[in-house]
Amino acid sequence: MFRHFALPTVALMLVSLLTGTAASAPAHAAPAPARVAASATTGASGQITRVATFNIRCQCSETNPQNVWDTGNRRSRAAAQIKQSGAQIVGLQETYARQVTDLFGTAGGTGLLGAGWAHATAAVPEAMNAIGWNTAGYSRVASGYRQLTTGPAALDGSSRAYERTVTWVKLRSLATGHTFYVFNTHLEHRGTTAVSVTGQTYGQIRTLQTQESLAAITAINTEKLPVILTGDFNADQRQAPFSLIQNSGIVRDSLALASQKIDANLATFNGWQTAKLGNRVDFTFVSPGITVHRYEVYDTYISGLFASDHFPVLVDVELPAPSAPLGGGTTRVYSVPISSTLYGVTGSGSETRAAPLSFSQWAALGYPRPLPAPATFVKYPWCDNLFMVNFWNADPKTWTWTPLGLPEWSRAGYPRPAIAGWIEGTTLVKYGTGDQLFATLGSTTKALTLPEWQAMGFKPFVNRSSSGFVKAATSSTIYYVPNLATMKGTPLSFAQWAAYGFPPPRTVARVN
């Protein structure tokens, strides 16, 4: 452990790689207190957009009267949580028609979210899966929905069927002119092994609905535009729907791609209870080419109460600039050693833009012979993840970082990686129970030494001063405490503690 007294708050702009040479590319709760999320800004290719997926819980009877949509004033709490999150595009699940009207209002913009919001929904009142967007930043080009297979009644008659849909909207950014699709869905909710009257398990029905959702994306997005898929999938990251989507080649899990991760290990379903470690059922997936800058499970409450039995999940995404490789001067075409993908590069200095070329874009340029991309392969000494870095020029903001699996590394000829001081996508966190910094890349977390942090250019960190790790004086059990003010904690197994990087616990008199 190291101690530091005055932590720098601004990272060095230039990142140094410690060693390595360039490789030539061959030819082709007490819930957490309410907090206002930081606003999205601008990125290398233009606008960074904050997208939320949020199951707001249907307008139905509740055991706790404070959780009723109308009389419990949950409608105002849901709107306040969306506003505080800073989201500009929201995929809502479990929304009844009345709830959509309450939040977004009529065409005149009289909803709780205020004037300037519009929405697209399915026509099925109980499966509307509304998508909302701030009209100050986005305009609708087209919208619609596709019906999914409806899970039939339960064999024992214990639960009813709800119609399921995938809603979609094609939006245009008023700031950049980029067009893209947002899809939103909510899959079958009943147990994986429970059997329906047809003999199918509800897990099988959920898998079928996933396949239908992916087919809808392919059928609707004929222009191959960027895609964002939000939803409550009622299946976690260990189950078939997630695997189907993650391996589809259409979209990928935003958490795995995010440069910064906030409360990413919290369960997204809270059941009206304290935030706790657990699995995700609420996801945002993005298509290749979309940069994910930030991921957060937004575990807040409003006026001391939850807005829903799910937490919103916030993702800051940056769309690729589709026209950049083909416009604004000479386009240089490069190949990379790990795939057949070609890159078009324009501009110079900080104005350099690199983006994958489609076949039609390469044809429009006259099929120029690709040059080998300037690249090297890097890793941390404490992590097995390999990356290829394309150095388009000396400005690190223009570099392209690509995570490698075994097939890509094999195709490149198993190059020996250089040891990097910093790898894009690393998240740094400091907890309120110690001075240690922890670095996470992929599924690996390490407690940093001062020289290691220095090698990273003293990159800024997420200061989670209200949460940390504790143990009671009379016990060896280590707890993760999301809110140190309440001392309500979740006991950690050895594997969970290891996943956090073995943070030393603070000894306290009692853990609630």
C-alpha positions in Angstrom: 0.0 0.0 0.0 1.2 3.5 -0.6 0.0 6.7 0.8 -0.3 10.0 -1.0 -1.2 13.4 0.4 -2.0 15.6 -2.6 -3.3 13.5 -5.5 -3.1 15.3 -8.9 -6.6 15.9 -10.4 -5.5 16.4 -14.0 -3.9 13.6 -16.0 -1.0 14.1 -18.3 -2.2 14.4 -21.9 0.6 12.4 -23.4 0.8 8.7 -22.5 4.1 6.9 -22.7 4.6 3.2 -23.6 7.4 1.9 -21.5 8.9 -0.4 -24.1 8.2 -2.0 -27.5 8.7 -1.5 -31.2 6.1 -0.9 -33.9 5.0 -4.0 -35.8 4.4 -3.8 -39.5 1.0 -5.0 -40.6 0.9 -7.5 -43.5 -1.4 -6.9 -46.4 -4.9 -7.5 -45.4 -30.7 -0.5 0.3 -30.4 2.0 2.1 -29.9 3.0 -1.4 -27.1 5.4 -2.2 -27.9 9.1 -1.8 -29.2 10.9 -4.9 -26.4 12.2 -7.0 -26.4 14.1 -10.3 -24.5 12.2 -12.9 -21.8 14.1 -14.8 -23.0 15.4 -18.2 -21.7 14.0 -21.4 -19.6 16.3 -23.6 -17.8 15.9 -26.9 -15.3 13.4 -28.2 -13.0 12.8 -31.1 -15.7 12.2 -33.7 -18.2 14.6 -32.3 -21.1 14.2 -29.8 -21.0 12.0 -26.7 -24.5 10.9 -25.9 -25.7 9.6 -22.5 -28.1 6.7 -23.0 -30.2 5.2 -20.2 -32.0 1.9 -20.0 -34.6 1.9 -17.2 -37.3 -0.5 -16.2 -39.6 1.9 -14.4 -41.9 -0.8 -12.9 -45.4 -1.0 -14.3 -48.4 1.0 -13.0 -49.7 -1.6 -10.7 -50.6 -2.4 -7.1 -47.7 -2.4 -4.6 -47.2 -3.8 -1.1 -45.7 -0.5 0.0 -48.1 2.3 -0.8 -45.2 4.7 -1.3 -44.3 2.7 -4.4 -47.6 3.2 -6.2 -47.2 5.2 -9.4 -49.9 7.8 -8.6 -50.8 8.0 -4.9 -47.2 7.2 -3.9 -45.9 9.9 -6.3 -43.5 7.4 -7.9 -44.2 9.1 -11.2 -42.4 12.2 -10.1 -39.5 10.3 -8.6 -39.0 8.4 -11.9 -38.9 11.7 -13.8 -36.5 13.2 -11.3 -34.2 10.3 -11.6 -34.1 10.5 -15.4 -33.5 14.2 -15.2 -30.7 13.9 -12.6 -29.0 11.2 -14.7 -28.3 13.6 -17.5 -29.6 11.0 -20.1 -30.5 12.4 -23.5 -31.9 9.1 -24.8 -33.9 6.7 -22.6 -35.1 3.2 -23.3 -37.9 2.5 -20.8 -39.4 -1.0 -20.1 -42.6 -2.1 -18.4 -44.3 1.2 -19.3 -48.0 1.3 -19.5 -49.7 3.9 -21.8 -50.5 6.2 -18.8 -46.9 6.2 -17.6 -45.6 7.2 -21.1 -48.0 10.1 -21.1 -47.0 11.1 -17.6 -43.3 11.1 -18.4 -43.2 12.5 -21.9 -46.6 14.2 -22.1 -48.5 15.0 -25.3 -47.0 16.5 -28.5 -47.0 19.8 -26.7 -44.4 18.5 -24.3 -46.3 18.7 -21.0 -44.9 15.6 -19.4 -42.9 15.4 -16.2 -39.6 15.4 -18.1 -40.6 18.8 -19.4 -41.0 20.4 -22.8 -38.6 19.2 -25.5 -39.0 15.4 -25.1 -40.5 13.1 -27.7 -41.0 9.3 -27.6 -41.7 6.3 -29.8 -43.7 3.3 -28.5 -45.2 0.1 -29.5 -49.0 0.0 -30.0 -49.5 -2.7 -27.3 -50.5 -0.9 -24.1 -48.8 -3.3 -21.7 -45.6 -3.7 -23.8 -44.8 -0.2 -24.9 -41.0 -0.3 -24.3 -41.0 3.5 -24.9 -37.9 5.2 -26.3 -37.6 8.9 -25.3 -35.1 11.5 -26.6 -34.4 15.2 -26.0 -35.6 17.0 -29.1 -33.1 19.8 -28.5 -30.4 17.3 -29.6 -32.1 14.7 -31.8 -34.9 14.4 -34.4 -36.9 11.4 -35.4 -36.3 10.0 -38.9 -38.5 6.9 -38.5 -39.8 4.6 -35.8 -41.9 1.5 -35.3 -41.9 -1.8 -33.5 -41.9 -5.6 -34.1 -44.0 -8.1 -32.2 -42.1 -10.9 -30.5 -43.3 -14.3 -29.5 -45.5 -14.0 -26.5 -44.8 -16.4 -23.6 -47.9 -18.5 -23.1 -49.7 -19.0 -19.8 -47.9 -21.0 -17.1 -48.7 -24.7 -16.8 -50.0 -24.3 -13.3 -52.0 -21.2 -14.2 -50.0 -19.1 -11.7 -49.1 -16.3 -14.0 -50.4 -14.7 -17.1 -48.9 -13.9 -20.4 -47.7 -10.4 -21.5 -47.2 -9.4 -25.1 -43.6 -8.7 -25.9 -42.2 -6.2 -28.5 -39.0 -4.6 -29.7 -39.4 -0.9 -30.3 -37.1 1.1 -32.5 -36.4 4.6 -33.6 -34.0 6.1 -36.2 -32.6 9.3 -34.9 -30.5 12.1 -36.3 -28.2 14.1 -34.2 -28.8 17.9 -34.7 -25.2 18.6 -33.7 -23.3 16.2 -36.0 -25.9 15.1 -38.6 -25.2 11.4 -37.7 -28.1 9.0 -38.0 -28.4 5.9 -35.9 -30.9 3.4 -34.6 -32.1 2.8 -31.0 -33.8 -0.5 -30.3 -35.5 -1.3 -26.9 -37.0 -4.5 -25.6 -38.3 -6.4 -22.5 -38.1 -10.1 -22.6 -40.2 -12.8 -20.9 -40.0 -12.5 -17.1 -40.9 -15.9 -15.8 -38.4 -18.4 -14.4 -35.8 -20.1 -16.7 -36.9 -23.7 -16.0 -40.7 -23.0 -15.4 -42.8 -24.8 -18.0 -45.6 -23.2 -20.1 -48.7 -24.8 -21.4 -46.9 -25.4 -24.7 -44.2 -27.5 -23.0 -41.6 -24.9 -23.6 -39.6 -23.5 -20.7 -39.7 -19.7 -20.3 -35.9 -19.8 -20.7 -36.4 -21.2 -24.2 -39.0 -18.6 -25.0 -36.6 -15.8 -23.8 -34.0 -17.2 -26.1 -36.5 -17.2 -29.0 -37.4 -13.6 -28.3 -33.7 -12.7 -28.3 -33.2 -14.3 -31.7 -36.3 -12.4 -33.0 -34.9 -9.1 -31.6 -31.6 -9.6 -33.4 -33.4 -10.5 -36.6 -35.5 -7.3 -36.3 -32.3 -5.2 -36.0 -30.9 -6.8 -39.2 -34.1 -6.4 -41.1 -34.7 -2.8 -40.2 -31.1 -1.5 -40.3 -30.5 -2.1 -44.0 -28.2 1.0 -44.1 -25.8 -0.6 -41.6 -26.0 2.4 -39.4 -24.8 2.4 -35.8 -27.1 0.6 -33.4 -27.8 0.9 -29.7 -29.9 -1.8 -28.1 -31.4 -1.3 -24.6 -33.6 -3.5 -22.5 -34.5 -5.6 -19.5 -33.6 -9.1 -20.7 -34.7 -10.9 -17.6 -31.5 -12.9 -18.0 -28.1 -12.1 -16.6 -24.7 -12.2 -18.3 -24.3 -15.9 -17.6 -27.3 -16.9 -19.6 -28.3 -17.7 -23.2 -29.8 -14.4 -24.3 -26.7 -12.4 -23.3 -24.4 -14.9 -25.1 -26.5 -14.8 -28.2 -26.3 -11.0 -28.4 -22.7 -10.8 -27.4 -21.7 -13.3 -30.1 -24.0 -12.0 -32.8 -21.6 -9.7 -34.4 -24.4 -7.1 -34.4 -23.9 -5.5 -31.0 -21.7 -6.0 -27.9 -22.1 -5.4 -24.2 -21.3 -1.7 -23.4 -19.8 -2.6 -20.0 -17.0 -4.6 -21.6 -16.2 -1.7 -23.9 -16.4 1.2 -21.3 -13.3 3.2 -20.5 -14.8 4.2 -17.1 -17.0 2.0 -15.0 -19.1 3.2 -12.0 -20.8 0.8 -9.7 -20.6 -1.8 -12.5 -20.7 -4.7 -10.0 -24.1 -3.8 -8.6 -27.2 -5.8 -9.4 -29.4 -3.8 -11.7 -32.6 -5.3 -10.2 -32.9 -4.0 -6.6 -36.4 -5.3 -5.6 -37.0 -2.1 -3.6 -34.0 -3.1 -1.4 -30.5 -1.8 -0.7 -28.1 -1.7 -3.5 -26.0 -4.9 -3.5 -23.4 -6.8 -5.5 -25.0 -9.1 -8.1 -25.7 -9.9 -11.7 -27.2 -7.6 -14.4 -30.5 -8.1 -16.2 -30.6 -4.6 -17.7 -28.2 -4.0 -20.6 -27.2 -1.6 -23.2 -25.5 -3.1 -26.3 -23.8 -1.1 -29.0 -22.6 -2.0 -32.6 -19.0 -2.1 -33.6 -17.5 1.4 -34.1 -19.4 3.0 -31.3 -17.0 4.1 -28.5 -18.2 3.6 -24.9 -16.7 6.2 -22.6 -18.6 5.5 -19.4 -20.8 2.9 -17.8 -22.8 3.4 -14.6 -25.4 1.6 -12.5 -27.2 4.7 -11.2 -28.1 3.5 -7.7 -29.9 6.6 -6.4 -33.1 7.3 -4.6 -35.3 10.4 -4.7 -36.6 11.9 -1.5 -35.5 8.9 0.4 -37.4 6.4 -1.9 -36.6 4.3 -4.9 -38.2 5.3 -8.3 -38.4 1.7 -9.4 -37.4 -1.9 -8.5 -34.6 -1.6 -11.1 -31.8 0.9 -11.3 -31.2 2.9 -14.5 -28.0 1.9 -16.3 -26.2 4.9 -17.9 -23.9 4.6 -20.8 -22.0 7.5 -22.5 -21.5 6.6 -26.2 -19.7 8.3 -29.1 -20.9 7.4 -32.6 -18.4 6.8 -35.3 -18.2 9.6 -38.0 -19.4 7.7 -41.1 -18.3 10.2 -43.6 -14.9 11.0 -42.1 -12.8 8.6 -44.1 -14.3 9.7 -47.4 -14.4 13.5 -47.0 -12.2 16.5 -46.2 -9.0 15.8 -48.3 -6.9 12.8 -49.2 -7.9 9.5 -47.6 -5.1 7.1 -46.8 -6.1 3.5 -46.6 -4.4 1.1 -44.2 -4.6 -2.6 -43.4 -4.2 -4.2 -39.9 -2.5 -7.5 -39.1 -5.4 -8.9 -37.0 -8.2 -8.9 -39.5 -9.3 -8.1 -43.1 -10.7 -4.7 -42.0 -9.4 -1.7 -43.8 -9.1 1.8 -42.3 -9.5 5.1 -43.9 -7.5 7.9 -42.4 -7.9 11.6 -43.1 -6.4 14.9 -41.7 -3.3 15.4 -39.7 -2.3 16.3 -36.1 -5.2 16.5 -33.7 -7.6 16.5 -36.7 -6.6 13.0 -37.7 -9.7 10.8 -38.2 -9.5 7.0 -38.6 -12.5 4.8 -39.2 -13.2 1.3 -40.7 -14.0 1.4 -44.4 -16.9 -0.5 -45.9 -16.3 -2.3 -49.3 -18.4 0.4 -51.1 -16.3 3.2 -49.5 -13.1 1.5 -50.6 -14.5 1.1 -54.1 -15.5 4.8 -54.2 -11.8 5.6 -53.5 -10.7 3.4 -56.5 -9.5 0.4 -54.5 -6.1 1.9 -53.4 -3.6 -0.6 -52.2 -3.6 -0.5 -48.4 -0.5 0.5 -46.5 0.4 -1.5 -43.3 -1.0 0.4 -40.4 1.5 1.7 -37.8 0.8 -0.6 -34.9 2.3 -2.2 -31.8 1.0 -4.8 -29.4 0.8 -4.1 -25.6 -0.2 -5.5 -22.3 0.2 -4.8 -18.6 2.6 -7.0 -16.6 -0.2 -7.9 -14.2 -3.0 -8.6 -16.8 -3.3 -11.1 -19.6 -5.4 -8.8 -21.9 -3.6 -8.0 -25.1 -4.2 -4.9 -27.2 -3.2 -3.7 -30.6 -2.5 0.1 -30.8 -2.6 2.0 -34.1 -0.5 5.1 -33.9 -2.0 7.3 -36.6 0.1 10.2 -35.4 1.8 11.4 -32.2 -1.4 12.6 -30.6 -2.7 9.8 -28.3 -6.3 11.1 -28.8 -6.2 9.8 -32.4 -4.9 6.3 -31.5 -7.0 3.2 -32.0 -7.0 0.6 -29.2 -8.3 -2.9 -30.2 -8.6 -5.7 -27.6 -7.3 -9.1 -29.0 -8.5 -12.6 -28.5 -6.5 -15.7 -29.4 -7.7 -15.7 -33.0 -6.5 -12.1 -33.6 -3.2 -12.7 -31.9 -2.7 -15.9 -33.9 -3.5 -14.1 -37.2 -0.9 -11.4 -36.4 1.7 -14.2 -35.8 1.8 -14.2 -32.0 3.8 -11.0 -31.7 5.5 -10.4 -28.4 3.7 -7.6 -26.6 5.4 -4.6 -25.2 4.8 -3.6 -21.5 2.5 -0.5 -21.5 2.4 2.3 -18.9 -1.3 3.0 -19.8 -3.9 1.1 -21.8 -7.0 2.8 -22.9 -10.1 1.3 -21.1 -8.4 1.0 -17.8 -10.5 2.3 -14.8 -8.9 3.7 -11.7 -10.8 3.7 -8.4 -10.2 4.8 -4.8 -12.5 3.8 -2.0 -13.3 5.6 1.2 -11.7 3.0 3.4 -8.1 3.4 2.3 -5.6 5.4 0.3 -4.9 2.7 -2.3 -5.7 3.1 -6.0 -7.1 0.1 -7.9 -6.8 -0.4 -11.6 -9.2 -2.6 -13.6 -8.8 -3.8 -17.1 -11.3 -6.4 -18.3 -11.9 -8.8 -15.5 -8.5 -8.1 -13.7 -8.1 -5.6 -10.9 -4.8 -4.7 -9.2 -3.8 -2.5 -6.3 -1.4 0.0 -7.8 2.0 1.0 -6.5 3.0 4.7 -6.7 5.5 3.9 -9.6 2.8 2.1 -11.5 0.4 5.1 -11.2 3.3 7.4 -12.2 3.8 5.2 -15.3 0.2 5.8 -16.2 0.8 9.5 -16.2 -1.0 10.0 -12.9 -4.3 9.4 -14.7 -7.4 10.7 -12.8 -9.4 8.2 -10.7 -13.0 7.7 -9.6 -13.2 8.7 -5.9 -15.8 6.4 -4.3 -15.4 8.1 -0.9 -18.8 7.0 0.3 -18.2 3.2 -0.2 -15.5 0.7 0.8 -14.5 -2.5 2.5 -14.9 -3.2 6.2 -14.7 -6.1 8.7 -16.0 -6.3 12.3 -13.4 -6.5 15.0 -14.8 -9.9 16.1 -14.9 -11.5 12.6 -12.7 -12.2 9.7 -15.5 -11.7 7.2 -14.9 -8.8 4.8 -17.9 -6.7 3.6 -18.4 -4.4 0.7 -20.4 -1.4 1.9 -22.0 0.8 -0.8 -22.8 3.6 1.7 -20.4 3.9 4.7 -22.9 6.2 6.5 -25.2 3.2 7.0 -22.7 0.5 7.4 -25.0 -1.9 5.6 -22.7 -4.3 3.8 -22.6 -7.4 1.6 -20.3 -10.2 2.8 -17.6 -11.1 0.2 -16.4 -14.5 -0.7 -12.6 -14.9 -1.3 -13.2 -14.8 -5.0 -15.2 -11.6 -4.8 -12.6 -9.9 -2.6 -9.9 -11.0 -5.1 -12.0 -9.5 -8.0 -11.7 -6.1 -6.2 -8.0 -6.5 -6.0 -7.8 -7.5 -2.3 -8.5 -4.1 -0.8 -7.5 -4.0 2.9 -10.6 -3.7 5.0 -11.1 -1.1 7.7 -11.9 -2.6 11.1 -15.2 -1.3 12.6 -17.2 -2.1 15.7 -20.2 -3.5 13.8 -21.5 -4.2 10.3 -25.2 -4.0 9.8 
